[in-house]
Amino acid sequence: MISEQLESDKQLICDLKLSAVYLNNDKQWPWVVLVPRKNDMVEFTDLEECERMELMREMSAVQKAIVEGWPEVSKMNVGMIGCVCRQLHVHVLGRFVGDCCWPQPVWGAAKAVKYEEREKVETCAKIRELLRKQIDIIE
């Protein structure tokens, strides 16, 4: 189950074998958050070895989907920081040379620009379709 803290500004895109995939509500970047559907996970090492491998596979699929869908992405950022919300989750986002934070990290550096409802629905659908090319989605 996703913590209320994480869920407050995220939209569910789809489920993968291990993780729920969420769109982060900040349209400045293609930004996805993977949340393993396991209770009481805080650190990557809390997962079993096979689950860690699956999470890496899912992270790679999300990265490839973002790069395909946003060819202007200059660099991918991936982070499992977890200081604000301790539940294990992985941020995967595409960065653009010259974005408002470039080359610094985005975490806490810029005010979020929220999606309009239509944009959110369209972006989730786009990411879901791009992910289908990379990995099995649980329907």
Buried (B, 14 or more C-beta within 10 A) or exposed (E): EBEEEBBEBBBEBBBBBBBBBBBBBBBBBBBBBBBBBBEEBEEBEEBEEEBBEBBEBBBBBBBBBBBEBBEEBEEBBEBEEBEEBEBBBBBBBBBBEEBEBEEEEBBEEBEBEEBEEEEBEEBBEBBBEBBEEBBEBEE
